[in-house]
Amino acid sequence: MCWTEVPERRRDLARQRRRWSHGLVQVLWRNRFAFGRPRYGRFGMLVLPYHLLFEVLGPVVEVLGVPMVLAAWALGLLNGSFAILAFVMSVGFGIVLSLTAVFLEDLTFHRHERWRDLGQLLVAAVLESGGLRWFHAWWRVRGMFDTVSPKRPGWGKLNRAGFQTSG
């Protein structure tokens, strides 16, 4: 389990996710010699391929998936009921994973003193899976493009508020 400081403003959140994605692509590129090479153990055989497939290509599929599904639907190439079922199952699975993570984190670390705090986390988990995730994917794809952009934007500065502790 890990925690990260989430910026308070949407603009800063977008910048944070772009930076993360930009950094990931840089790390993968610098370690490309180890991809799929047994000599590098789990790092070369599992860690790097996982990050390429799921952390780099995953957001690309998420971002391109929406317009492609809409285009297929407009062209009559998509069974509407199947698409709706697949969408509901996908979002539902994301919600279940997020809720499970929230419950396991609370069960293990007991970080939420009030039921209201836990309730807010549960609502956030549902909202994230139900639409906000696409924005995260979009920001991550933009971060990948930052890596190969001729006018590299650099890391920039993030506004930080710090973790709040209850007293």
Sequence and secondary structure as in RCSB ss.txt:
>XXXX:A:sequence
MCWTEVPERRRDLARQRRRWSHGLVQVLWRNRFAFGRPRYGRFGMLVLPYHLLFEVLGPVVEVLGVPMVLAAWAL
GLLNGSFAILAFVMSVGFGIVLSLTAVFLEDLTFHRHERWRDLGQLLVAAVLESGGLRWFHAWWRVRGMFDTVSP
KRPGWGKLNRAGFQTSG
>XXXX:A:secstr
       SSHHHHHHHHHHHHHHHHHHHHHTGGGTT GGGHHIIIIIHHHIIIIIIHHHHHHHHHHHHHHHHHHT
T S HHHHHHHHHHHHHHHHHHHHHHHHHHHHHH    SHHHHHHHHHHHHHIIIIIHHHHHHHHHHHHHHHH T
T                
